[in-house]
Structure formats: C-alpha cells, structure tokens
Amino acid sequence: MPLTVPPDYLKNFENDIFKHLWQETVSVLSTATEVTFLGYSLPYADFHARFILRCGFHNQVEGELKEDGSRAGATGRARVTIVDPDVDGPKRVMGMVGWTCEWHQQTVEEWVAAGGLA
C-alpha cells in the first residue's frame, strides 16, 4: 500500500519511516551538486517540505550539522534546475533556494523531449 504525505501545515509522522526519510533527505540535499525540481510547486501549506529543503540548501553553503553540533565542511551551492510551465511554483522554489536557478518554463514532457535529461 503506498504511503503519501500531503502538503499540510502540520504533518503527522506516526510512521517512523517518514522521520527517517526526511532526515535522509536533508543529509543527501546537504551535499548534492545538482538538484532538479520537476513540476513541483512548493505549496505554501507545506511548511515541513519548505523547512527540509531550506535546511539542505543552507547546509550546502554552511556545512552539514554533525551530531556534536559542529558543522562539516561546506560542499558549495548545487546547480538547481526547475522545470515547470507555471510561474508561481518556480518563484517559490527560487526564493527558498536562495541563489540563481535555471528555470525551464515548459512541461516535463517538453523538457525531456528537448534533451533535458542528457
């Protein structure tokens, strides 16, 4: 049975798998060199996703937090690509990332057909 996490203001993490997934998301994003958002609008209601993403991108510049409270060496800003024909979602993503992103104002299908995955 699939598990989904809707974009709610308050997420219910009764299942420990979600806690682990969100922690792992921050860790992976903290050292990512390239991140691509495919049609993701980053809804205002999804505070938890915004927090997780903001932490990961912040860690790229400041270094990931270690268990002792110190920070690992910064890995630098990832190349961020946004693919979305809408305007509002990409603006929210760019504002959350905090640096210049490459935005393709087209559908995912159009982007792939144009060689976006190459």
Contacts in CASP RR format, 6 or more apart in sequence:
PFRMAT RR
TARGET T0000
AUTHOR 0000-0000-0000
METHOD contacts of the structure
MODEL  1
MPLTVPPDYLKNFENDIFKHLWQETVSVLSTATEVTFLGYSLPYADFHAR
FILRCGFHNQVEGELKEDGSRAGATGRARVTIVDPDVDGPKRVMGMVGWT
CEWHQQTVEEWVAAGGLA
3 15 0 8 1.000
3 17 0 8 1.000
3 18 0 8 1.000
5 11 0 8 1.000
5 18 0 8 1.000
7 43 0 8 1.000
7 45 0 8 1.000
7 46 0 8 1.000
7 49 0 8 1.000
8 45 0 8 1.000
8 46 0 8 1.000
9 45 0 8 1.000
9 47 0 8 1.000
10 47 0 8 1.000
11 18 0 8 1.000
11 48 0 8 1.000
13 19 0 8 1.000
13 22 0 8 1.000
22 48 0 8 1.000
22 52 0 8 1.000
25 52 0 8 1.000
26 52 0 8 1.000
26 55 0 8 1.000
26 56 0 8 1.000
26 59 0 8 1.000
26 64 0 8 1.000
27 64 0 8 1.000
29 35 0 8 1.000
29 52 0 8 1.000
29 53 0 8 1.000
29 55 0 8 1.000
29 56 0 8 1.000
29 57 0 8 1.000
29 59 0 8 1.000
29 60 0 8 1.000
29 78 0 8 1.000
30 55 0 8 1.000
30 56 0 8 1.000
30 59 0 8 1.000
30 60 0 8 1.000
30 63 0 8 1.000
30 64 0 8 1.000
30 75 0 8 1.000
31 59 0 8 1.000
31 60 0 8 1.000
31 64 0 8 1.000
31 75 0 8 1.000
32 60 0 8 1.000
32 78 0 8 1.000
33 75 0 8 1.000
33 78 0 8 1.000
33 79 0 8 1.000
34 78 0 8 1.000
34 79 0 8 1.000
34 80 0 8 1.000
34 81 0 8 1.000
35 78 0 8 1.000
35 79 0 8 1.000
35 80 0 8 1.000
35 81 0 8 1.000
36 80 0 8 1.000
36 81 0 8 1.000
36 82 0 8 1.000
36 83 0 8 1.000
37 80 0 8 1.000
37 81 0 8 1.000
37 82 0 8 1.000
37 83 0 8 1.000
37 84 0 8 1.000
37 90 0 8 1.000
37 93 0 8 1.000
38 83 0 8 1.000
38 84 0 8 1.000
38 108 0 8 1.000
38 111 0 8 1.000
39 82 0 8 1.000
39 83 0 8 1.000
39 84 0 8 1.000
39 86 0 8 1.000
39 108 0 8 1.000
40 84 0 8 1.000
40 89 0 8 1.000
40 93 0 8 1.000
41 84 0 8 1.000
41 86 0 8 1.000
41 88 0 8 1.000
41 89 0 8 1.000
41 92 0 8 1.000
42 49 0 8 1.000
42 50 0 8 1.000
42 53 0 8 1.000
42 89 0 8 1.000
42 92 0 8 1.000
42 93 0 8 1.000
42 96 0 8 1.000
44 92 0 8 1.000
50 96 0 8 1.000
53 96 0 8 1.000
53 97 0 8 1.000
54 96 0 8 1.000
56 64 0 8 1.000
57 77 0 8 1.000
57 78 0 8 1.000
57 96 0 8 1.000
57 97 0 8 1.000
57 98 0 8 1.000
59 65 0 8 1.000
59 71 0 8 1.000
59 74 0 8 1.000
60 74 0 8 1.000
60 75 0 8 1.000
60 76 0 8 1.000
60 77 0 8 1.000
60 78 0 8 1.000
61 74 0 8 1.000
61 76 0 8 1.000
61 77 0 8 1.000
62 71 0 8 1.000
62 74 0 8 1.000
63 71 0 8 1.000
63 72 0 8 1.000
63 73 0 8 1.000
63 74 0 8 1.000
63 75 0 8 1.000
64 71 0 8 1.000
64 72 0 8 1.000
64 73 0 8 1.000
65 71 0 8 1.000
65 72 0 8 1.000
66 72 0 8 1.000
77 99 0 8 1.000
79 102 0 8 1.000
80 93 0 8 1.000
80 97 0 8 1.000
80 99 0 8 1.000
80 101 0 8 1.000
80 102 0 8 1.000
81 101 0 8 1.000
81 102 0 8 1.000
81 103 0 8 1.000
81 104 0 8 1.000
82 90 0 8 1.000
82 93 0 8 1.000
82 94 0 8 1.000
82 101 0 8 1.000
82 102 0 8 1.000
82 103 0 8 1.000
82 104 0 8 1.000
83 103 0 8 1.000
83 104 0 8 1.000
83 106 0 8 1.000
83 107 0 8 1.000
83 108 0 8 1.000
83 111 0 8 1.000
84 90 0 8 1.000
84 103 0 8 1.000
84 104 0 8 1.000
84 105 0 8 1.000
85 105 0 8 1.000
85 106 0 8 1.000
85 107 0 8 1.000
87 105 0 8 1.000
90 101 0 8 1.000
90 103 0 8 1.000
90 105 0 8 1.000
93 101 0 8 1.000
94 100 0 8 1.000
94 101 0 8 1.000
94 103 0 8 1.000
104 111 0 8 1.000
104 116 0 8 1.000
106 114 0 8 1.000
END
